[in-house]
Amino acid sequence: WILTRNYKALAKGTRGSTSGFLNIVMELKKCCNHCYLIKPPEENERENGQEILLSLIRSSGKLILLDKLLTRLRERGNRVLIFSQMVRMLDILAEYLTIKHYPFQ
């Protein structure tokens, strides 16, 4: 979706503007973190807490890995510090942690 929407800018190659190319790269970076950073789900797409949780987790490979790691670390009683460059990604993580009933700050 990102690449097809920006096809004209990409087709210019080296003759195009670098700021347009950087915007495309930033959108791709967002997409790699979680697809909800590009297009949040609509309210009518969500039904219950379990479906919201599964949708959050399955929409990002990084969140699939994080879910597995946090489950194991919580069983051991470990604490975890998570950094993110994007505030909206932290909002998604906060929603995930709230649904999982994991305490966080």
C-alpha positions as CSV (number, residue, x, y, z in Angstrom):
1,W,0.0,0.0,0.0
2,I,2.8,2.4,0.9
3,L,4.8,1.6,-2.2
4,T,1.9,1.8,-4.6
5,R,0.7,5.1,-3.1
6,N,4.1,6.6,-3.6
7,Y,5.0,5.0,-6.9
8,K,5.4,8.3,-8.8
9,A,8.0,9.6,-6.3
10,L,9.9,6.3,-6.4
11,A,9.8,6.1,-10.2
12,K,11.7,9.4,-10.4
13,G,14.7,7.6,-8.9
14,T,17.7,9.9,-8.2
15,R,16.0,12.8,-10.0
16,G,13.3,13.0,-7.3
17,S,13.4,14.9,-4.0
18,T,15.2,13.4,-1.1
19,S,12.6,14.6,1.4
20,G,9.9,12.6,-0.4
21,F,12.0,9.6,-0.4
22,L,12.7,10.0,3.4
23,N,9.0,10.3,4.0
24,I,8.5,6.9,2.2
25,V,11.3,5.3,4.2
26,M,9.7,6.6,7.5
27,E,6.4,5.1,6.6
28,L,8.0,1.8,5.8
29,K,9.8,2.0,9.2
30,K,6.4,2.5,10.9
31,C,5.0,-0.4,9.0
32,C,7.8,-2.7,10.2
33,N,7.0,-1.8,13.8
34,H,3.3,-2.3,13.6
35,C,0.7,-1.8,10.9
36,Y,-1.6,0.2,13.2
37,L,0.9,3.0,13.0
38,I,-0.1,3.5,9.3
39,K,-3.8,2.6,9.5
40,P,-5.5,2.1,12.9
41,P,-8.3,-0.4,13.0
42,E,-11.8,0.9,12.8
43,E,-14.0,0.6,15.8
44,N,-16.5,-1.7,14.1
45,E,-13.7,-4.2,13.3
46,R,-13.2,-5.0,16.9
47,E,-15.5,-7.1,19.0
48,N,-14.1,-8.4,22.3
49,G,-10.9,-8.2,24.3
50,Q,-9.5,-11.5,23.1
51,E,-9.9,-10.5,19.4
52,I,-8.3,-7.1,20.1
53,L,-5.4,-8.8,21.7
54,L,-4.9,-11.4,18.9
55,S,-5.2,-8.6,16.3
56,L,-2.6,-6.5,18.1
57,I,-0.2,-9.4,18.4
58,R,-0.6,-10.9,14.9
59,S,-0.3,-7.5,13.2
60,S,3.4,-7.2,14.0
61,G,6.3,-9.8,14.0
62,K,8.0,-7.7,16.7
63,L,4.9,-7.9,18.9
64,I,4.7,-11.7,18.4
65,L,8.2,-12.0,19.6
66,L,7.7,-9.5,22.5
67,D,4.5,-11.5,23.6
68,K,6.5,-14.7,23.8
69,L,9.4,-13.0,25.6
70,L,7.2,-11.1,28.1
71,T,5.3,-14.3,28.9
72,R,8.5,-16.1,29.8
73,L,10.0,-13.2,31.7
74,R,6.9,-12.6,33.7
75,E,6.8,-16.2,34.8
76,R,10.3,-15.8,36.1
77,G,9.5,-12.5,37.9
78,N,11.8,-10.4,35.7
79,R,11.2,-6.7,35.0
80,V,11.5,-5.3,31.5
81,L,12.5,-1.9,30.1
82,I,11.2,-1.2,26.6
83,F,12.4,1.7,24.4
84,S,10.7,3.0,21.3
85,Q,11.4,5.9,19.1
86,M,7.7,6.3,18.3
87,V,5.1,7.5,20.9
88,R,2.3,5.8,19.0
89,M,4.1,2.5,19.2
90,L,4.2,3.0,23.0
91,D,0.5,3.6,22.9
92,I,0.0,0.3,21.1
93,L,2.2,-1.5,23.7
94,A,0.2,0.2,26.5
95,E,-3.0,-1.2,25.0
96,Y,-1.4,-4.7,24.7
97,L,-0.1,-4.6,28.3
98,T,-3.5,-3.4,29.6
99,I,-5.3,-6.3,27.9
100,K,-2.8,-8.8,29.2
101,H,-3.1,-7.3,32.7
102,Y,0.7,-6.7,32.9
103,P,1.6,-3.8,35.2
104,F,3.5,-1.0,33.5
105,Q,4.5,2.6,33.9
